[in-house]
Amino acid sequence: MSRHRLEVADVFRQHEQEFLSQECRLSAPQLRAFRDICACRTAALGSHIELCDTCPHQFIAYDSCRNRHCPKCQSSTRDKWLQARAAELLPVPYSHVVFTLPQELLALTLRNRRVIFNILFRAVSETLLTIAADPRHLGASIGFLAVLHTWTQRLLFHPHLHCMIPAGGFSADRSRWIRCRERYFLPVAVLRRMFRGKFLSLLAEAYRARRLNLSGKCSYLANKSTFDRLLRQLKAKEWVVYAKRPFRDPAHVIKYLARYTHRVAISNGRLIEMQDHRITFRWRDSSDAKRQKLMTLDVVDFIRRFLLHVLPSGFVKIRHFGFMANRHRRQSVALCRSLLLPVAEPIPLVLTENQQSAIERRCPACGNGRLHSIGRMLPGKFLPVEPPPVSADTS
């Protein structure tokens, strides 16, 4: 009999009362995420009956919570999203650029997540689009995808944007594709300075418009001279912008998208053990050659750190810009392909067998049939659904 693997949901369920008795400052999205993760794939959410349309195999499965912060619900969502994005990949190198907020802004960001995260997206997008359009650097219209992350490997609050960018763009008259330099996409020093300037300008604008919550630990910033002093300190500081050398293999692009788009603060696979109200998990130390290390936290502190990374309700954490913007992405990608290749074939998406089976809902018993829901089990009720027709044997 296989041993049950420790999950974030186990930590939440076993220490729910202990945590809630100590933590009374949860926002509505945080409390919802906590409750959803506790209930995910348990009788609390009900269940459904799955039947194969080829063989007699059937089983009862508990329903998922589908909360975007749940470690168990993100893998299938990610695989379906990747399948949709594969057709949009271009046969060019891709660059991975990361923009990070400085430590001095963390307290203000925690109290103003929606406002400051939106400023972060806007400052990054304007920076990349402006510098790429400058003939001194690239002189092209670019497109890219940006994903918000808010955590470190130790679950500390650390807001940053991961940007996946085709390393080039089309000319102003849209008649040709302009390639970037071989070794780098755009100069990091220029990106860093413009990003800092645009972010601080937008932050000052939000302050003047009284859109910032300056209560609690941020109350000292209500004094305008104090806020201006903070802006000057941040302007004198070197901000962190990191860019990898463009990589050519589309498989690497898929790997990066899978790694960054639907990740949650910590995956179940990193949890080691829970004992005596403490939990141990693996983390990667980037300051020590990315070595894997172990960290042990009190369970209440672990849950508190996890919930730090719950986003505001309805906040969009994956956004597209430039020619990848949602309004005209299909037409723009087609134009890029026509400029790059006479006949541009879509780049195939390479998924594991388990991922492909999950997307196609293949039967685990026969491997050929597809699973269909034929009924739902709710508290005190059974709601039958008309079963699908069984495939005829054509052999």
C-alpha positions as CSV (number, residue, x, y, z in Angstrom):
1,M,0.0,0.0,0.0
2,S,1.5,3.4,-1.0
3,R,2.3,5.9,1.7
4,H,0.3,9.1,1.6
5,R,2.4,12.0,0.4
6,L,2.3,15.1,2.7
7,E,0.3,17.9,1.1
8,V,-0.3,21.6,2.0
9,A,-4.0,20.6,2.5
10,D,-2.9,18.2,5.2
11,V,-1.2,21.0,7.1
12,F,-4.2,23.3,6.7
13,R,-6.7,20.7,7.8
14,Q,-4.8,19.3,10.8
15,H,-4.0,22.8,12.2
16,E,-7.0,24.8,11.1
17,Q,-8.3,25.7,14.5
18,E,-4.8,26.4,15.9
19,F,-4.1,28.8,13.0
20,L,-7.5,30.5,13.0
21,S,-7.4,31.1,16.8
22,Q,-4.1,33.0,16.3
23,E,-4.7,34.7,13.0
24,C,-7.6,37.2,12.9
25,R,-6.4,39.5,10.1
26,L,-7.1,37.4,7.0
27,S,-8.6,39.1,4.0
28,A,-11.7,37.5,2.3
29,P,-9.5,36.0,-0.6
30,Q,-7.1,34.6,2.0
31,L,-9.9,33.0,4.0
32,R,-11.5,31.7,0.9
33,A,-8.2,30.1,-0.3
34,F,-7.7,28.6,3.1
35,R,-11.2,27.0,3.2
36,D,-10.9,25.8,-0.4
37,I,-7.6,24.1,0.0
38,C,-8.9,22.4,3.2
39,A,-11.9,21.1,1.3
40,C,-10.3,20.3,-2.0
41,R,-11.0,16.7,-3.2
42,T,-12.9,15.8,0.0
43,A,-16.5,14.9,0.6
44,A,-17.0,18.6,1.7
45,L,-17.2,19.6,-2.0
46,G,-19.1,16.5,-3.2
47,S,-18.0,14.0,-5.8
48,H,-18.8,12.7,-9.2
49,I,-19.0,9.3,-11.0
50,E,-16.7,8.8,-13.9
51,L,-17.4,6.2,-16.6
52,C,-15.2,5.1,-19.5
53,D,-17.0,5.2,-22.9
54,T,-15.1,2.1,-24.1
55,C,-14.7,-0.3,-21.2
56,P,-16.8,-0.9,-18.0
57,H,-14.4,1.0,-15.8
58,Q,-16.0,3.5,-13.4
59,F,-15.1,5.2,-10.2
60,I,-16.1,8.0,-7.8
61,A,-13.8,11.0,-7.6
62,Y,-14.0,13.9,-5.1
63,D,-14.4,17.3,-6.7
64,S,-11.6,19.9,-6.8
65,C,-11.8,23.4,-5.4
66,R,-10.3,25.0,-8.5
67,N,-8.8,27.8,-6.4
68,R,-5.8,29.2,-8.3
69,H,-3.7,29.1,-5.1
70,C,-4.3,25.4,-4.5
71,P,-1.3,23.2,-5.3
72,K,-3.5,20.2,-6.4
73,C,-5.6,22.2,-8.8
74,Q,-2.9,24.0,-10.8
75,S,-1.3,21.1,-12.8
76,S,-4.2,20.4,-15.0
77,T,-5.0,24.1,-15.5
78,R,-1.4,24.6,-16.5
79,D,-1.3,21.8,-19.0
80,K,-4.5,23.0,-20.7
81,W,-3.1,26.6,-20.8
82,L,0.2,25.4,-22.3
83,Q,-1.6,23.4,-25.0
84,A,-3.5,26.6,-26.0
85,R,-0.3,28.7,-25.9
86,A,1.8,26.3,-28.0
87,A,0.2,27.5,-31.3
88,E,1.4,31.0,-30.4
89,L,5.1,30.2,-30.0
90,L,7.4,31.7,-32.7
91,P,10.4,29.9,-34.2
92,V,12.8,32.4,-32.7
93,P,15.0,32.6,-29.6
94,Y,13.1,33.7,-26.4
95,S,14.4,35.8,-23.6
96,H,13.5,35.6,-19.9
97,V,13.7,38.9,-18.0
98,V,12.8,39.4,-14.3
99,F,11.9,42.7,-12.7
100,T,11.9,42.9,-8.9
101,L,10.6,45.4,-6.4
102,P,13.1,46.6,-3.7
103,Q,12.8,45.7,-0.1
104,E,11.8,49.2,0.9
105,L,8.5,48.9,-0.8
106,L,7.3,45.6,0.7
107,A,5.3,47.0,3.6
108,L,3.6,49.5,1.3
109,T,2.9,46.7,-1.2
110,L,1.4,44.4,1.4
111,R,-1.2,47.1,2.2
112,N,-1.8,48.0,-1.4
113,R,-1.5,44.8,-3.4
114,R,-3.9,45.6,-6.2
115,V,-2.6,49.2,-6.8
116,I,1.1,48.4,-6.6
117,F,0.9,45.2,-8.6
118,N,-0.9,47.1,-11.4
119,I,1.8,49.7,-11.2
120,L,4.4,47.0,-11.5
121,F,2.8,45.5,-14.6
122,R,2.4,49.0,-16.2
123,A,6.0,50.1,-15.4
124,V,7.5,46.8,-16.8
125,S,5.4,46.8,-20.0
126,E,6.1,50.5,-20.8
127,T,9.8,49.9,-20.1
128,L,10.1,47.0,-22.4
129,L,8.0,48.4,-25.2
130,T,9.7,51.8,-25.1
131,I,13.3,50.5,-25.1
132,A,12.6,47.9,-27.7
133,A,11.1,50.5,-30.0
134,D,14.2,52.7,-29.7
135,P,16.4,52.3,-32.9
136,R,19.5,52.5,-30.7
137,H,18.6,49.2,-29.1
138,L,16.3,47.2,-31.3
139,G,13.9,49.5,-33.2
140,A,11.0,47.0,-33.3
141,S,7.5,46.4,-31.9
142,I,7.8,43.5,-29.5
143,G,5.3,41.2,-27.7
144,F,5.6,39.3,-24.4
145,L,3.9,37.5,-21.6
146,A,4.4,38.7,-18.0
147,V,3.6,36.6,-14.8
148,L,3.5,37.9,-11.3
149,H,5.2,36.0,-8.5
150,T,5.3,37.2,-4.9
151,W,7.4,34.6,-3.1
152,T,10.9,33.4,-2.4
153,Q,11.8,29.7,-1.9
154,R,11.4,30.3,1.8
155,L,7.9,31.8,1.3
156,L,8.9,35.3,2.1
157,F,7.1,38.2,0.4
158,H,9.1,39.1,-2.7
159,P,7.1,40.6,-5.6
160,H,8.6,40.3,-9.1
161,L,7.5,39.8,-12.7
162,H,8.8,37.1,-15.0
163,C,8.6,38.1,-18.7
164,M,8.9,35.6,-21.6
165,I,9.8,37.6,-24.7
166,P,10.3,36.5,-28.3
167,A,13.8,38.0,-28.9
168,G,12.9,40.4,-31.7
169,G,9.9,42.1,-33.2
170,F,8.5,43.6,-36.4
171,S,9.5,46.9,-38.0
172,A,7.4,50.0,-37.7
173,D,5.9,49.4,-41.2
174,R,5.3,45.7,-40.2
175,S,7.2,44.6,-43.3
176,R,10.1,42.7,-41.8
177,W,11.2,40.9,-38.6
178,I,14.0,42.5,-36.7
179,R,16.2,40.1,-34.7
180,C,18.0,41.0,-31.5
181,R,21.7,40.6,-30.8
182,E,23.0,37.1,-30.4
183,R,24.1,37.4,-26.8
184,Y,21.4,39.6,-25.2
185,F,17.9,40.9,-25.9
186,L,18.0,44.5,-24.5
187,P,20.6,46.2,-22.3
188,V,19.9,45.4,-18.6
189,A,21.4,48.7,-17.3
190,V,19.0,50.7,-19.5
191,L,16.0,48.5,-18.5
192,R,16.9,48.9,-14.9
193,R,17.0,52.7,-15.0
194,M,13.8,53.2,-17.0
195,F,11.9,50.6,-14.9
196,R,12.9,52.4,-11.7
197,G,11.9,55.8,-13.1
198,K,8.5,54.7,-14.5
199,F,7.6,52.8,-11.3
200,L,8.4,55.7,-9.0
201,S,6.6,58.2,-11.3
202,L,3.4,56.0,-11.2
203,L,3.7,55.4,-7.4
204,A,4.0,59.2,-6.9
205,E,0.9,59.7,-9.0
206,A,-1.0,57.1,-7.0
207,Y,0.0,58.9,-3.8
208,R,-1.2,62.3,-5.0
209,A,-4.5,60.7,-6.1
210,R,-4.9,59.3,-2.6
211,R,-5.2,55.7,-3.9
212,L,-2.7,54.3,-1.4
213,N,-3.7,52.8,2.0
214,L,-1.3,54.4,4.5
215,S,-2.6,52.9,7.7
216,G,-0.7,50.8,10.2
217,K,3.0,50.4,9.6
218,C,2.7,52.7,6.6
219,S,1.1,55.6,8.5
220,Y,4.5,57.5,8.6
221,L,4.2,57.9,4.8
222,A,1.1,60.0,5.1
223,N,3.6,62.9,5.7
224,K,4.4,64.1,2.2
225,S,8.0,65.1,3.0
226,T,8.6,61.6,4.4
227,F,7.1,60.0,1.3
228,D,9.2,62.2,-1.0
229,R,12.3,61.2,1.0
230,L,11.4,57.6,0.4
231,L,11.2,58.3,-3.3
232,R,14.6,59.9,-3.4
233,Q,16.1,57.0,-1.5
234,L,14.6,54.5,-4.0
235,K,15.8,56.6,-7.0
236,A,19.3,56.5,-5.7
237,K,19.2,52.7,-5.2
238,E,20.1,50.2,-7.9
239,W,17.0,48.1,-8.7
240,V,17.2,44.4,-9.6
241,V,16.5,43.5,-13.2
242,Y,17.8,40.1,-14.4
243,A,17.9,38.8,-18.0
244,K,19.0,35.4,-19.3
245,R,20.7,35.0,-22.6
246,P,18.1,34.2,-25.2
247,F,17.5,30.4,-25.6
248,R,16.6,28.9,-28.9
249,D,15.0,25.5,-28.2
250,P,11.2,25.8,-28.1
251,A,11.2,23.0,-25.6
252,H,13.0,25.4,-23.2
253,V,10.2,27.9,-23.8
254,I,7.6,25.3,-22.9
255,K,9.6,24.3,-19.8
256,Y,9.9,27.9,-18.6
257,L,6.2,28.6,-19.2
258,A,5.3,25.5,-17.3
259,R,7.6,26.5,-14.5
260,Y,6.4,30.1,-14.0
261,T,2.8,30.6,-15.2
262,H,0.7,28.4,-12.8
263,R,3.1,28.0,-9.9
264,V,1.8,28.5,-6.4
265,A,3.9,29.6,-3.4
266,I,5.0,26.0,-2.6
267,S,4.2,22.7,-4.3
268,N,3.3,19.6,-2.4
269,G,6.5,17.9,-3.7
270,R,8.7,20.2,-1.6
271,L,7.1,19.1,1.7
272,I,9.2,16.6,3.7
273,E,7.5,16.0,7.0
274,M,5.2,17.5,9.6
275,Q,5.9,16.6,13.3
276,D,5.3,18.3,16.6
277,H,3.6,21.3,15.1
278,R,6.5,22.0,12.8
279,I,6.9,21.4,9.1
280,T,10.0,20.8,7.1
281,F,10.3,21.6,3.4
282,R,13.0,21.8,0.7
283,W,14.2,25.1,-0.7
284,R,16.8,26.2,-3.2
285,D,19.4,28.7,-2.0
286,S,20.3,30.9,-5.0
287,S,23.1,32.5,-3.1
288,D,24.8,29.2,-2.6
289,A,25.0,27.7,-6.1
290,K,21.3,26.9,-5.9
291,R,21.9,24.1,-3.5
292,Q,18.9,22.3,-2.1
293,K,18.5,22.8,1.7
294,L,15.9,22.1,4.3
295,M,13.9,24.6,6.4
296,T,11.7,23.9,9.4
297,L,8.9,26.3,10.4
298,D,6.1,26.3,13.0
299,V,2.9,25.3,11.2
300,V,1.1,28.5,12.0
301,D,4.0,30.5,10.6
302,F,4.1,28.2,7.5
303,I,0.4,28.8,6.9
304,R,0.7,32.5,7.4
305,R,3.6,32.7,4.9
306,F,1.7,30.7,2.4
307,L,-1.4,32.9,2.6
308,L,0.8,36.0,2.2
309,H,0.8,35.1,-1.5
310,V,-2.9,35.0,-2.1
311,L,-3.8,37.6,-4.7
312,P,-6.7,40.0,-4.6
313,S,-10.0,38.6,-6.0
314,G,-10.2,38.8,-9.7
315,F,-6.6,40.0,-10.1
316,V,-5.0,38.9,-13.4
317,K,-1.5,37.6,-12.7
318,I,-0.7,36.5,-16.3
319,R,-0.8,39.3,-18.8
320,H,0.1,39.8,-22.5
321,F,1.5,43.0,-24.0
322,G,2.6,44.4,-27.4
323,F,1.8,42.2,-30.3
324,M,0.9,39.4,-27.8
325,A,-1.9,41.5,-26.3
326,N,-5.2,39.6,-26.3
327,R,-7.1,41.9,-28.7
328,H,-5.0,41.2,-31.7
329,R,-2.7,38.3,-30.7
330,R,-3.9,35.9,-33.4
331,Q,-3.4,38.3,-36.2
332,S,0.0,39.6,-34.9
333,V,1.4,36.1,-34.4
334,A,0.3,35.2,-38.0
335,L,2.1,38.3,-39.3
336,C,5.2,37.4,-37.4
337,R,5.2,33.8,-38.7
338,S,4.7,35.1,-42.3
339,L,7.7,37.4,-41.8
340,L,9.9,34.6,-40.3
341,L,9.1,31.6,-42.5
342,P,7.5,31.1,-45.9
343,V,5.4,28.3,-44.4
344,A,5.4,28.5,-40.6
345,E,4.3,25.3,-38.8
346,P,3.1,25.6,-35.2
347,I,5.7,24.4,-32.7
348,P,4.6,21.1,-31.2
349,L,3.9,21.0,-27.5
350,V,5.7,18.2,-25.8
351,L,3.8,16.9,-22.8
352,T,4.4,13.9,-20.7
353,E,2.2,10.8,-21.1
354,N,0.5,11.6,-17.8
355,Q,-0.2,15.2,-18.8
356,Q,-1.6,14.2,-22.1
357,S,-3.8,11.5,-20.5
358,A,-5.1,14.1,-18.0
359,I,-6.0,16.6,-20.7
360,E,-7.7,14.0,-22.9
361,R,-9.3,12.4,-19.9
362,R,-8.2,8.9,-20.9
363,C,-9.4,5.9,-19.0
364,P,-6.7,4.6,-16.6
365,A,-7.9,1.0,-17.1
366,C,-8.0,0.5,-20.8
367,G,-5.9,3.6,-21.9
368,N,-8.1,4.1,-25.0
369,G,-11.5,5.3,-23.8
370,R,-12.4,8.7,-22.6
371,L,-13.9,9.4,-19.1
372,H,-17.3,11.0,-18.8
373,S,-19.2,12.2,-15.7
374,I,-22.5,10.2,-15.4
375,G,-23.6,11.5,-12.0
376,R,-22.9,13.8,-9.1
377,M,-22.9,13.1,-5.4
378,L,-23.9,16.0,-3.2
379,P,-24.8,16.0,0.5
380,G,-28.0,14.0,0.6
381,K,-28.5,14.0,-3.1
382,F,-27.6,12.0,-6.2
383,L,-28.1,13.8,-9.5
384,P,-27.8,11.3,-12.5
385,V,-26.6,12.5,-15.8
386,E,-27.4,10.7,-19.1
387,P,-24.4,8.5,-19.8
388,P,-22.5,8.9,-23.1
389,P,-22.9,6.2,-25.8
390,V,-20.4,3.4,-25.6
391,S,-18.2,3.2,-28.7
392,A,-19.0,0.4,-31.0
393,D,-16.4,-2.3,-31.6
394,T,-15.2,-1.8,-35.1
395,S,-12.5,-4.5,-35.0
